[in-house]
Amino acid sequence: MISVISVCHKKMPMIKEFEIRSYGKSELAMLYFPHVKTTKGALNNLNFWIDYNGELRRKLRELNFPPRAHHYTAREVELIVYYLGEP
């Protein structure tokens, strides 16, 4: 005897696709590290991973990335996502 299990179709929350656009550094850092309590801590973590990934750091330098800037351009975000994955 074969029994059939019916599956309920519940409404699941939509997962929003990550948008490549300009982001404030803290804004992007918090997307990557939502569990970190402060934006400063999240930004420190993101900066660590950017520095740790030598190829990403080199590519950002090629774009004349200013380290003291408060925003990432869409192109910089695209590189970060390419090397680190989506947040």
HTML snippet that shows the backbone in 3Dmol.js (N, CA, C, O; Angstrom):
<script src="https://3Dmol.org/build/3Dmol-min.js"></script>
<div id="view" style="width:600px;height:400px;position:relative"></div>
<script>
const pdb = `
ATOM      1  N   MET A   1       0.836  -1.177   0.000  1.00  0.00           N
ATOM      2  CA  MET A   1       0.000   0.000   0.000  1.00  0.00           C
ATOM      3  C   MET A   1       0.882   1.243   0.000  1.00  0.00           C
ATOM      4  O   MET A   1       1.834   1.332   0.776  1.00  0.00           O
ATOM      5  N   ILE A   2       0.576   2.177  -0.847  1.00  0.00           N
ATOM      6  CA  ILE A   2       1.327   3.432  -0.949  1.00  0.00           C
ATOM      7  C   ILE A   2       0.479   4.537  -0.348  1.00  0.00           C
ATOM      8  O   ILE A   2      -0.684   4.721  -0.706  1.00  0.00           O
ATOM      9  N   SER A   3       1.091   5.270   0.579  1.00  0.00           N
ATOM     10  CA  SER A   3       0.363   6.408   1.152  1.00  0.00           C
ATOM     11  C   SER A   3       0.890   7.703   0.533  1.00  0.00           C
ATOM     12  O   SER A   3       2.072   7.831   0.215  1.00  0.00           O
ATOM     13  N   VAL A   4       0.002   8.622   0.379  1.00  0.00           N
ATOM     14  CA  VAL A   4       0.343   9.913  -0.229  1.00  0.00           C
ATOM     15  C   VAL A   4       0.307  10.975   0.864  1.00  0.00           C
ATOM     16  O   VAL A   4      -0.659  11.086   1.619  1.00  0.00           O
ATOM     17  N   ILE A   5       1.357  11.732   0.926  1.00  0.00           N
ATOM     18  CA  ILE A   5       1.426  12.828   1.906  1.00  0.00           C
ATOM     19  C   ILE A   5       1.119  14.122   1.168  1.00  0.00           C
ATOM     20  O   ILE A   5       1.779  14.464   0.187  1.00  0.00           O
ATOM     21  N   SER A   6       0.139  14.816   1.639  1.00  0.00           N
ATOM     22  CA  SER A   6      -0.166  16.091   0.992  1.00  0.00           C
ATOM     23  C   SER A   6       0.700  17.185   1.613  1.00  0.00           C
ATOM     24  O   SER A   6       0.987  17.170   2.810  1.00  0.00           O
ATOM     25  N   VAL A   7       1.095  18.102   0.797  1.00  0.00           N
ATOM     26  CA  VAL A   7       1.948  19.203   1.237  1.00  0.00           C
ATOM     27  C   VAL A   7       1.126  20.480   1.225  1.00  0.00           C
ATOM     28  O   VAL A   7       0.489  20.820   0.228  1.00  0.00           O
ATOM     29  N   CYS A   8       1.153  21.178   2.347  1.00  0.00           N
ATOM     30  CA  CYS A   8       0.476  22.474   2.439  1.00  0.00           C
ATOM     31  C   CYS A   8       1.308  23.514   1.716  1.00  0.00           C
ATOM     32  O   CYS A   8       2.532  23.530   1.846  1.00  0.00           O
ATOM     33  N   HIS A   9       0.684  24.349   0.986  1.00  0.00           N
ATOM     34  CA  HIS A   9       1.389  25.445   0.330  1.00  0.00           C
ATOM     35  C   HIS A   9       1.199  26.690   1.184  1.00  0.00           C
ATOM     36  O   HIS A   9       0.183  27.377   1.091  1.00  0.00           O
ATOM     37  N   LYS A  10       2.191  26.964   2.011  1.00  0.00           N
ATOM     38  CA  LYS A  10       2.140  28.152   2.851  1.00  0.00           C
ATOM     39  C   LYS A  10       2.806  29.300   2.116  1.00  0.00           C
ATOM     40  O   LYS A  10       3.711  29.105   1.305  1.00  0.00           O
ATOM     41  N   LYS A  11       2.344  30.481   2.413  1.00  0.00           N
ATOM     42  CA  LYS A  11       2.986  31.652   1.837  1.00  0.00           C
ATOM     43  C   LYS A  11       4.307  31.869   2.560  1.00  0.00           C
ATOM     44  O   LYS A  11       4.349  32.044   3.778  1.00  0.00           O
ATOM     45  N   MET A  12       5.373  31.855   1.790  1.00  0.00           N
ATOM     46  CA  MET A  12       6.698  32.070   2.347  1.00  0.00           C
ATOM     47  C   MET A  12       7.104  33.512   2.058  1.00  0.00           C
ATOM     48  O   MET A  12       6.764  34.055   1.007  1.00  0.00           O
ATOM     49  N   PRO A  13       7.827  34.130   2.984  1.00  0.00           N
ATOM     50  CA  PRO A  13       8.265  35.496   2.711  1.00  0.00           C
ATOM     51  C   PRO A  13       9.209  35.513   1.508  1.00  0.00           C
ATOM     52  O   PRO A  13      10.063  34.640   1.354  1.00  0.00           O
ATOM     53  N   MET A  14       9.037  36.504   0.681  1.00  0.00           N
ATOM     54  CA  MET A  14       9.874  36.631  -0.501  1.00  0.00           C
ATOM     55  C   MET A  14      11.277  37.049  -0.077  1.00  0.00           C
ATOM     56  O   MET A  14      11.443  37.960   0.735  1.00  0.00           O
ATOM     57  N   ILE A  15      12.263  36.391  -0.620  1.00  0.00           N
ATOM     58  CA  ILE A  15      13.644  36.781  -0.374  1.00  0.00           C
ATOM     59  C   ILE A  15      14.018  37.761  -1.468  1.00  0.00           C
ATOM     60  O   ILE A  15      14.013  37.428  -2.653  1.00  0.00           O
ATOM     61  N   LYS A  16      14.340  38.971  -1.052  1.00  0.00           N
ATOM     62  CA  LYS A  16      14.651  40.020  -2.004  1.00  0.00           C
ATOM     63  C   LYS A  16      16.045  39.790  -2.578  1.00  0.00           C
ATOM     64  O   LYS A  16      17.002  39.539  -1.846  1.00  0.00           O
ATOM     65  N   GLU A  17      16.135  39.880  -3.886  1.00  0.00           N
ATOM     66  CA  GLU A  17      17.416  39.714  -4.551  1.00  0.00           C
ATOM     67  C   GLU A  17      18.289  40.922  -4.243  1.00  0.00           C
ATOM     68  O   GLU A  17      17.805  42.053  -4.230  1.00  0.00           O
ATOM     69  N   PHE A  18      19.578  40.685  -3.994  1.00  0.00           N
ATOM     70  CA  PHE A  18      20.500  41.757  -3.668  1.00  0.00           C
ATOM     71  C   PHE A  18      20.663  42.673  -4.868  1.00  0.00           C
ATOM     72  O   PHE A  18      20.869  42.207  -5.989  1.00  0.00           O
ATOM     73  N   GLU A  19      20.574  43.957  -4.638  1.00  0.00           N
ATOM     74  CA  GLU A  19      20.658  44.951  -5.705  1.00  0.00           C
ATOM     75  C   GLU A  19      22.051  45.561  -5.740  1.00  0.00           C
ATOM     76  O   GLU A  19      22.547  46.055  -4.728  1.00  0.00           O
ATOM     77  N   ILE A  20      22.681  45.524  -6.915  1.00  0.00           N
ATOM     78  CA  ILE A  20      23.966  46.186  -7.108  1.00  0.00           C
ATOM     79  C   ILE A  20      23.676  47.661  -7.346  1.00  0.00           C
ATOM     80  O   ILE A  20      23.088  48.047  -8.357  1.00  0.00           O
ATOM     81  N   ARG A  21      24.104  48.473  -6.385  1.00  0.00           N
ATOM     82  CA  ARG A  21      23.915  49.924  -6.452  1.00  0.00           C
ATOM     83  C   ARG A  21      24.915  50.543  -5.492  1.00  0.00           C
ATOM     84  O   ARG A  21      25.676  49.826  -4.842  1.00  0.00           O
ATOM     85  N   SER A  22      24.923  51.839  -5.398  1.00  0.00           N
ATOM     86  CA  SER A  22      25.772  52.522  -4.434  1.00  0.00           C
ATOM     87  C   SER A  22      25.223  52.271  -3.020  1.00  0.00           C
ATOM     88  O   SER A  22      24.015  52.339  -2.798  1.00  0.00           O
ATOM     89  N   TYR A  23      26.121  51.983  -2.073  1.00  0.00           N
ATOM     90  CA  TYR A  23      25.737  51.756  -0.679  1.00  0.00           C
ATOM     91  C   TYR A  23      26.650  52.557   0.234  1.00  0.00           C
ATOM     92  O   TYR A  23      27.837  52.719  -0.050  1.00  0.00           O
ATOM     93  N   GLY A  24      26.097  53.055   1.326  1.00  0.00           N
ATOM     94  CA  GLY A  24      26.939  53.586   2.376  1.00  0.00           C
ATOM     95  C   GLY A  24      27.762  52.431   2.924  1.00  0.00           C
ATOM     96  O   GLY A  24      27.295  51.293   2.961  1.00  0.00           O
ATOM     97  N   LYS A  25      28.991  52.723   3.350  1.00  0.00           N
ATOM     98  CA  LYS A  25      29.849  51.637   3.847  1.00  0.00           C
ATOM     99  C   LYS A  25      29.207  50.902   5.013  1.00  0.00           C
ATOM    100  O   LYS A  25      29.210  49.672   5.052  1.00  0.00           O
ATOM    101  N   SER A  26      28.661  51.647   5.954  1.00  0.00           N
ATOM    102  CA  SER A  26      28.026  51.015   7.116  1.00  0.00           C
ATOM    103  C   SER A  26      26.804  50.213   6.700  1.00  0.00           C
ATOM    104  O   SER A  26      26.555  49.131   7.231  1.00  0.00           O
ATOM    105  N   GLU A  27      26.042  50.744   5.750  1.00  0.00           N
ATOM    106  CA  GLU A  27      24.848  50.052   5.258  1.00  0.00           C
ATOM    107  C   GLU A  27      25.223  48.694   4.665  1.00  0.00           C
ATOM    108  O   GLU A  27      24.592  47.684   4.975  1.00  0.00           O
ATOM    109  N   LEU A  28      26.241  48.670   3.820  1.00  0.00           N
ATOM    110  CA  LEU A  28      26.661  47.415   3.209  1.00  0.00           C
ATOM    111  C   LEU A  28      27.246  46.475   4.263  1.00  0.00           C
ATOM    112  O   LEU A  28      26.989  45.271   4.237  1.00  0.00           O
ATOM    113  N   ALA A  29      28.019  47.019   5.175  1.00  0.00           N
ATOM    114  CA  ALA A  29      28.617  46.196   6.228  1.00  0.00           C
ATOM    115  C   ALA A  29      27.540  45.514   7.069  1.00  0.00           C
ATOM    116  O   ALA A  29      27.682  44.343   7.423  1.00  0.00           O
ATOM    117  N   MET A  30      26.476  46.228   7.389  1.00  0.00           N
ATOM    118  CA  MET A  30      25.394  45.649   8.193  1.00  0.00           C
ATOM    119  C   MET A  30      24.638  44.568   7.414  1.00  0.00           C
ATOM    120  O   MET A  30      24.084  43.648   8.018  1.00  0.00           O
ATOM    121  N   LEU A  31      24.609  44.668   6.092  1.00  0.00           N
ATOM    122  CA  LEU A  31      23.995  43.608   5.289  1.00  0.00           C
ATOM    123  C   LEU A  31      24.837  42.335   5.352  1.00  0.00           C
ATOM    124  O   LEU A  31      24.304  41.227   5.399  1.00  0.00           O
ATOM    125  N   TYR A  32      26.152  42.507   5.352  1.00  0.00           N
ATOM    126  CA  TYR A  32      27.042  41.346   5.441  1.00  0.00           C
ATOM    127  C   TYR A  32      27.117  40.770   6.853  1.00  0.00           C
ATOM    128  O   TYR A  32      27.282  39.563   7.030  1.00  0.00           O
ATOM    129  N   PHE A  33      26.997  41.634   7.847  1.00  0.00           N
ATOM    130  CA  PHE A  33      27.161  41.201   9.241  1.00  0.00           C
ATOM    131  C   PHE A  33      25.989  41.675  10.098  1.00  0.00           C
ATOM    132  O   PHE A  33      26.185  42.490  10.999  1.00  0.00           O
ATOM    133  N   PRO A  34      24.778  41.184   9.840  1.00  0.00           N
ATOM    134  CA  PRO A  34      23.598  41.649  10.576  1.00  0.00           C
ATOM    135  C   PRO A  34      23.615  41.251  12.050  1.00  0.00           C
ATOM    136  O   PRO A  34      22.927  41.866  12.865  1.00  0.00           O
ATOM    137  N   HIS A  35      24.388  40.239  12.396  1.00  0.00           N
ATOM    138  CA  HIS A  35      24.451  39.766  13.778  1.00  0.00           C
ATOM    139  C   HIS A  35      25.344  40.644  14.659  1.00  0.00           C
ATOM    140  O   HIS A  35      25.292  40.543  15.885  1.00  0.00           O
ATOM    141  N   VAL A  36      26.165  41.507  14.043  1.00  0.00           N
ATOM    142  CA  VAL A  36      27.047  42.392  14.809  1.00  0.00           C
ATOM    143  C   VAL A  36      26.212  43.562  15.320  1.00  0.00           C
ATOM    144  O   VAL A  36      25.423  44.142  14.574  1.00  0.00           O
ATOM    145  N   LYS A  37      26.388  43.900  16.577  1.00  0.00           N
ATOM    146  CA  LYS A  37      25.496  44.877  17.216  1.00  0.00           C
ATOM    147  C   LYS A  37      25.726  46.319  16.792  1.00  0.00           C
ATOM    148  O   LYS A  37      24.795  47.122  16.833  1.00  0.00           O
ATOM    149  N   THR A  38      26.952  46.670  16.383  1.00  0.00           N
ATOM    150  CA  THR A  38      27.217  48.062  16.022  1.00  0.00           C
ATOM    151  C   THR A  38      27.642  48.154  14.559  1.00  0.00           C
ATOM    152  O   THR A  38      28.208  47.217  13.997  1.00  0.00           O
ATOM    153  N   THR A  39      27.357  49.301  13.964  1.00  0.00           N
ATOM    154  CA  THR A  39      27.786  49.510  12.579  1.00  0.00           C
ATOM    155  C   THR A  39      29.306  49.560  12.505  1.00  0.00           C
ATOM    156  O   THR A  39      29.892  49.113  11.519  1.00  0.00           O
ATOM    157  N   LYS A  40      29.943  50.094  13.527  1.00  0.00           N
ATOM    158  CA  LYS A  40      31.404  50.149  13.537  1.00  0.00           C
ATOM    159  C   LYS A  40      31.994  48.740  13.526  1.00  0.00           C
ATOM    160  O   LYS A  40      32.949  48.468  12.799  1.00  0.00           O
ATOM    161  N   GLY A  41      31.428  47.853  14.329  1.00  0.00           N
ATOM    162  CA  GLY A  41      31.897  46.469  14.355  1.00  0.00           C
ATOM    163  C   GLY A  41      31.694  45.777  13.023  1.00  0.00           C
ATOM    164  O   GLY A  41      32.571  45.050  12.555  1.00  0.00           O
ATOM    165  N   ALA A  42      30.533  46.000  12.407  1.00  0.00           N
ATOM    166  CA  ALA A  42      30.251  45.395  11.101  1.00  0.00           C
ATOM    167  C   ALA A  42      31.223  45.932  10.054  1.00  0.00           C
ATOM    168  O   ALA A  42      31.729  45.176   9.224  1.00  0.00           O
ATOM    169  N   LEU A  43      31.480  47.230  10.095  1.00  0.00           N
ATOM    170  CA  LEU A  43      32.396  47.843   9.141  1.00  0.00           C
ATOM    171  C   LEU A  43      33.817  47.318   9.343  1.00  0.00           C
ATOM    172  O   LEU A  43      34.530  47.076   8.370  1.00  0.00           O
ATOM    173  N   ASN A  44      34.228  47.140  10.588  1.00  0.00           N
ATOM    174  CA  ASN A  44      35.546  46.557  10.853  1.00  0.00           C
ATOM    175  C   ASN A  44      35.644  45.153  10.268  1.00  0.00           C
ATOM    176  O   ASN A  44      36.668  44.789   9.689  1.00  0.00           O
ATOM    177  N   ASN A  45      34.579  44.362  10.420  1.00  0.00           N
ATOM    178  CA  ASN A  45      34.567  43.006   9.851  1.00  0.00           C
ATOM    179  C   ASN A  45      34.659  43.042   8.326  1.00  0.00           C
ATOM    180  O   ASN A  45      35.434  42.291   7.733  1.00  0.00           O
ATOM    181  N   LEU A  46      33.876  43.905   7.695  1.00  0.00           N
ATOM    182  CA  LEU A  46      33.900  43.989   6.235  1.00  0.00           C
ATOM    183  C   LEU A  46      35.278  44.439   5.753  1.00  0.00           C
ATOM    184  O   LEU A  46      35.817  43.881   4.797  1.00  0.00           O
ATOM    185  N   ASN A  47      35.846  45.443   6.411  1.00  0.00           N
ATOM    186  CA  ASN A  47      37.181  45.915   6.034  1.00  0.00           C
ATOM    187  C   ASN A  47      38.219  44.805   6.189  1.00  0.00           C
ATOM    188  O   ASN A  47      39.130  44.684   5.370  1.00  0.00           O
ATOM    189  N   PHE A  48      38.082  43.998   7.239  1.00  0.00           N
ATOM    190  CA  PHE A  48      39.002  42.875   7.431  1.00  0.00           C
ATOM    191  C   PHE A  48      38.933  41.929   6.234  1.00  0.00           C
ATOM    192  O   PHE A  48      39.969  41.529   5.702  1.00  0.00           O
ATOM    193  N   TRP A  49      37.711  41.566   5.804  1.00  0.00           N
ATOM    194  CA  TRP A  49      37.567  40.624   4.708  1.00  0.00           C
ATOM    195  C   TRP A  49      38.034  41.207   3.384  1.00  0.00           C
ATOM    196  O   TRP A  49      38.556  40.484   2.536  1.00  0.00           O
ATOM    197  N   ILE A  50      37.848  42.510   3.202  1.00  0.00           N
ATOM    198  CA  ILE A  50      38.367  43.166   1.989  1.00  0.00           C
ATOM    199  C   ILE A  50      39.890  43.127   2.012  1.00  0.00           C
ATOM    200  O   ILE A  50      40.513  42.795   1.004  1.00  0.00           O
ATOM    201  N   ASP A  51      40.501  43.464   3.154  1.00  0.00           N
ATOM    202  CA  ASP A  51      41.962  43.442   3.262  1.00  0.00           C
ATOM    203  C   ASP A  51      42.505  42.021   3.141  1.00  0.00           C
ATOM    204  O   ASP A  51      43.564  41.811   2.551  1.00  0.00           O
ATOM    205  N   TYR A  52      41.788  41.047   3.695  1.00  0.00           N
ATOM    206  CA  TYR A  52      42.203  39.652   3.668  1.00  0.00           C
ATOM    207  C   TYR A  52      42.218  39.101   2.246  1.00  0.00           C
ATOM    208  O   TYR A  52      43.052  38.261   1.906  1.00  0.00           O
ATOM    209  N   ASN A  53      41.291  39.579   1.420  1.00  0.00           N
ATOM    210  CA  ASN A  53      41.195  39.126   0.032  1.00  0.00           C
ATOM    211  C   ASN A  53      42.059  40.053  -0.827  1.00  0.00           C
ATOM    212  O   ASN A  53      41.601  41.099  -1.287  1.00  0.00           O
ATOM    213  N   GLY A  54      43.306  39.655  -1.033  1.00  0.00           N
ATOM    214  CA  GLY A  54      44.261  40.496  -1.754  1.00  0.00           C
ATOM    215  C   GLY A  54      43.815  40.875  -3.152  1.00  0.00           C
ATOM    216  O   GLY A  54      44.037  42.004  -3.590  1.00  0.00           O
ATOM    217  N   GLU A  55      43.189  39.947  -3.854  1.00  0.00           N
ATOM    218  CA  GLU A  55      42.715  40.232  -5.215  1.00  0.00           C
ATOM    219  C   GLU A  55      41.632  41.310  -5.201  1.00  0.00           C
ATOM    220  O   GLU A  55      41.646  42.213  -6.039  1.00  0.00           O
ATOM    221  N   LEU A  56      40.697  41.222  -4.257  1.00  0.00           N
ATOM    222  CA  LEU A  56      39.652  42.241  -4.136  1.00  0.00           C
ATOM    223  C   LEU A  56      40.281  43.592  -3.797  1.00  0.00           C
ATOM    224  O   LEU A  56      39.937  44.609  -4.400  1.00  0.00           O
ATOM    225  N   ARG A  57      41.183  43.601  -2.853  1.00  0.00           N
ATOM    226  CA  ARG A  57      41.845  44.853  -2.457  1.00  0.00           C
ATOM    227  C   ARG A  57      42.554  45.477  -3.658  1.00  0.00           C
ATOM    228  O   ARG A  57      42.472  46.687  -3.871  1.00  0.00           O
ATOM    229  N   ARG A  58      43.248  44.651  -4.439  1.00  0.00           N
ATOM    230  CA  ARG A  58      43.952  45.150  -5.623  1.00  0.00           C
ATOM    231  C   ARG A  58      42.984  45.728  -6.656  1.00  0.00           C
ATOM    232  O   ARG A  58      43.233  46.793  -7.222  1.00  0.00           O
ATOM    233  N   LYS A  59      41.883  45.021  -6.895  1.00  0.00           N
ATOM    234  CA  LYS A  59      40.885  45.510  -7.870  1.00  0.00           C
ATOM    235  C   LYS A  59      40.268  46.832  -7.414  1.00  0.00           C
ATOM    236  O   LYS A  59      40.040  47.723  -8.233  1.00  0.00           O
ATOM    237  N   LEU A  60      39.995  46.965  -6.112  1.00  0.00           N
ATOM    238  CA  LEU A  60      39.439  48.219  -5.614  1.00  0.00           C
ATOM    239  C   LEU A  60      40.446  49.365  -5.780  1.00  0.00           C
ATOM    240  O   LEU A  60      40.065  50.489  -6.106  1.00  0.00           O
ATOM    241  N   ARG A  61      41.714  49.074  -5.556  1.00  0.00           N
ATOM    242  CA  ARG A  61      42.752  50.097  -5.759  1.00  0.00           C
ATOM    243  C   ARG A  61      42.829  50.521  -7.215  1.00  0.00           C
ATOM    244  O   ARG A  61      43.042  51.696  -7.514  1.00  0.00           O
ATOM    245  N   GLU A  62      42.656  49.563  -8.126  1.00  0.00           N
ATOM    246  CA  GLU A  62      42.666  49.887  -9.559  1.00  0.00           C
ATOM    247  C   GLU A  62      41.541  50.857  -9.918  1.00  0.00           C
ATOM    248  O   GLU A  62      41.659  51.623 -10.874  1.00  0.00           O
ATOM    249  N   LEU A  63      40.459  50.823  -9.154  1.00  0.00           N
ATOM    250  CA  LEU A  63      39.345  51.750  -9.385  1.00  0.00           C
ATOM    251  C   LEU A  63      39.565  53.085  -8.682  1.00  0.00           C
ATOM    252  O   LEU A  63      38.675  53.934  -8.657  1.00  0.00           O
ATOM    253  N   ASN A  64      40.763  53.267  -8.107  1.00  0.00           N
ATOM    254  CA  ASN A  64      41.081  54.463  -7.323  1.00  0.00           C
ATOM    255  C   ASN A  64      40.132  54.623  -6.145  1.00  0.00           C
ATOM    256  O   ASN A  64      39.670  55.723  -5.840  1.00  0.00           O
ATOM    257  N   PHE A  65      39.853  53.505  -5.495  1.00  0.00           N
ATOM    258  CA  PHE A  65      38.979  53.481  -4.329  1.00  0.00           C
ATOM    259  C   PHE A  65      39.585  54.314  -3.205  1.00  0.00           C
ATOM    260  O   PHE A  65      40.670  53.996  -2.719  1.00  0.00           O
ATOM    261  N   PRO A  66      38.894  55.384  -2.784  1.00  0.00           N
ATOM    262  CA  PRO A  66      39.407  56.184  -1.662  1.00  0.00           C
ATOM    263  C   PRO A  66      39.040  55.524  -0.323  1.00  0.00           C
ATOM    264  O   PRO A  66      37.857  55.424   0.002  1.00  0.00           O
ATOM    265  N   PRO A  67      40.031  55.074   0.456  1.00  0.00           N
ATOM    266  CA  PRO A  67      39.735  54.342   1.695  1.00  0.00           C
ATOM    267  C   PRO A  67      38.887  55.124   2.700  1.00  0.00           C
ATOM    268  O   PRO A  67      38.185  54.517   3.510  1.00  0.00           O
ATOM    269  N   ARG A  68      38.937  56.423   2.664  1.00  0.00           N
ATOM    270  CA  ARG A  68      38.186  57.225   3.636  1.00  0.00           C
ATOM    271  C   ARG A  68      36.797  57.650   3.142  1.00  0.00           C
ATOM    272  O   ARG A  68      36.083  58.383   3.826  1.00  0.00           O
ATOM    273  N   ALA A  69      36.428  57.186   1.959  1.00  0.00           N
ATOM    274  CA  ALA A  69      35.102  57.509   1.421  1.00  0.00           C
ATOM    275  C   ALA A  69      34.024  56.884   2.306  1.00  0.00           C
ATOM    276  O   ALA A  69      34.268  55.881   2.977  1.00  0.00           O
ATOM    277  N   HIS A  70      32.853  57.470   2.302  1.00  0.00           N
ATOM    278  CA  HIS A  70      31.748  56.977   3.129  1.00  0.00           C
ATOM    279  C   HIS A  70      30.780  56.086   2.360  1.00  0.00           C
ATOM    280  O   HIS A  70      29.861  55.512   2.944  1.00  0.00           O
ATOM    281  N   HIS A  71      30.988  55.972   1.047  1.00  0.00           N
ATOM    282  CA  HIS A  71      30.106  55.167   0.208  1.00  0.00           C
ATOM    283  C   HIS A  71      30.920  54.285  -0.730  1.00  0.00           C
ATOM    284  O   HIS A  71      32.055  54.603  -1.086  1.00  0.00           O
ATOM    285  N   TYR A  72      30.313  53.174  -1.119  1.00  0.00           N
ATOM    286  CA  TYR A  72      30.849  52.344  -2.187  1.00  0.00           C
ATOM    287  C   TYR A  72      30.040  52.649  -3.435  1.00  0.00           C
ATOM    288  O   TYR A  72      28.814  52.748  -3.377  1.00  0.00           O
ATOM    289  N   THR A  73      30.727  52.798  -4.571  1.00  0.00           N
ATOM    290  CA  THR A  73      30.014  52.980  -5.836  1.00  0.00           C
ATOM    291  C   THR A  73      29.423  51.632  -6.250  1.00  0.00           C
ATOM    292  O   THR A  73      29.766  50.591  -5.689  1.00  0.00           O
ATOM    293  N   ALA A  74      28.543  51.669  -7.227  1.00  0.00           N
ATOM    294  CA  ALA A  74      27.941  50.432  -7.718  1.00  0.00           C
ATOM    295  C   ALA A  74      29.018  49.482  -8.245  1.00  0.00           C
ATOM    296  O   ALA A  74      28.916  48.272  -8.042  1.00  0.00           O
ATOM    297  N   ARG A  75      30.032  49.998  -8.908  1.00  0.00           N
ATOM    298  CA  ARG A  75      31.117  49.150  -9.433  1.00  0.00           C
ATOM    299  C   ARG A  75      31.906  48.512  -8.283  1.00  0.00           C
ATOM    300  O   ARG A  75      32.269  47.338  -8.360  1.00  0.00           O
ATOM    301  N   GLU A  76      32.170  49.273  -7.226  1.00  0.00           N
ATOM    302  CA  GLU A  76      32.873  48.731  -6.064  1.00  0.00           C
ATOM    303  C   GLU A  76      32.045  47.651  -5.381  1.00  0.00           C
ATOM    304  O   GLU A  76      32.576  46.621  -4.966  1.00  0.00           O
ATOM    305  N   VAL A  77      30.744  47.891  -5.267  1.00  0.00           N
ATOM    306  CA  VAL A  77      29.842  46.893  -4.679  1.00  0.00           C
ATOM    307  C   VAL A  77      29.843  45.634  -5.534  1.00  0.00           C
ATOM    308  O   VAL A  77      29.859  44.521  -5.007  1.00  0.00           O
ATOM    309  N   GLU A  78      29.826  45.802  -6.837  1.00  0.00           N
ATOM    310  CA  GLU A  78      29.853  44.657  -7.743  1.00  0.00           C
ATOM    311  C   GLU A  78      31.108  43.806  -7.502  1.00  0.00           C
ATOM    312  O   GLU A  78      31.028  42.578  -7.482  1.00  0.00           O
ATOM    313  N   LEU A  79      32.251  44.449  -7.322  1.00  0.00           N
ATOM    314  CA  LEU A  79      33.492  43.722  -7.047  1.00  0.00           C
ATOM    315  C   LEU A  79      33.437  43.013  -5.697  1.00  0.00           C
ATOM    316  O   LEU A  79      33.848  41.859  -5.579  1.00  0.00           O
ATOM    317  N   ILE A  80      32.931  43.705  -4.687  1.00  0.00           N
ATOM    318  CA  ILE A  80      32.836  43.120  -3.349  1.00  0.00           C
ATOM    319  C   ILE A  80      31.952  41.876  -3.391  1.00  0.00           C
ATOM    320  O   ILE A  80      32.299  40.846  -2.813  1.00  0.00           O
ATOM    321  N   VAL A  81      30.832  41.969  -4.063  1.00  0.00           N
ATOM    322  CA  VAL A  81      29.910  40.829  -4.166  1.00  0.00           C
ATOM    323  C   VAL A  81      30.539  39.703  -4.982  1.00  0.00           C
ATOM    324  O   VAL A  81      30.337  38.529  -4.672  1.00  0.00           O
ATOM    325  N   TYR A  82      31.283  40.041  -6.000  1.00  0.00           N
ATOM    326  CA  TYR A  82      31.948  39.011  -6.824  1.00  0.00           C
ATOM    327  C   TYR A  82      32.931  38.203  -5.969  1.00  0.00           C
ATOM    328  O   TYR A  82      32.974  36.976  -6.054  1.00  0.00           O
ATOM    329  N   TYR A  83      33.716  38.900  -5.148  1.00  0.00           N
ATOM    330  CA  TYR A  83      34.754  38.221  -4.366  1.00  0.00           C
ATOM    331  C   TYR A  83      34.262  37.662  -3.036  1.00  0.00           C
ATOM    332  O   TYR A  83      34.775  36.643  -2.574  1.00  0.00           O
ATOM    333  N   LEU A  84      33.283  38.306  -2.413  1.00  0.00           N
ATOM    334  CA  LEU A  84      32.815  37.855  -1.097  1.00  0.00           C
ATOM    335  C   LEU A  84      31.467  37.156  -1.145  1.00  0.00           C
ATOM    336  O   LEU A  84      31.056  36.542  -0.160  1.00  0.00           O
ATOM    337  N   GLY A  85      30.781  37.236  -2.260  1.00  0.00           N
ATOM    338  CA  GLY A  85      29.435  36.675  -2.358  1.00  0.00           C
ATOM    339  C   GLY A  85      28.404  37.693  -1.913  1.00  0.00           C
ATOM    340  O   GLY A  85      28.751  38.742  -1.370  1.00  0.00           O
ATOM    341  N   GLU A  86      27.140  37.383  -2.141  1.00  0.00           N
ATOM    342  CA  GLU A  86      26.062  38.288  -1.727  1.00  0.00           C
ATOM    343  C   GLU A  86      25.928  38.277  -0.222  1.00  0.00           C
ATOM    344  O   GLU A  86      26.151  37.253   0.425  1.00  0.00           O
ATOM    345  N   PRO A  87      25.560  39.423   0.336  1.00  0.00           N
ATOM    346  CA  PRO A  87      25.335  39.446   1.788  1.00  0.00           C
ATOM    347  C   PRO A  87      24.136  38.595   2.181  1.00  0.00           C
ATOM    348  O   PRO A  87      23.805  38.503   3.363  1.00  0.00           O
TER     349      PRO A  87
END
`;
const viewer = $3Dmol.createViewer("view");
viewer.addModel(pdb, "pdb");
viewer.setStyle({}, {cartoon: {color: "spectrum"}});
viewer.zoomTo();
viewer.render();
</script>
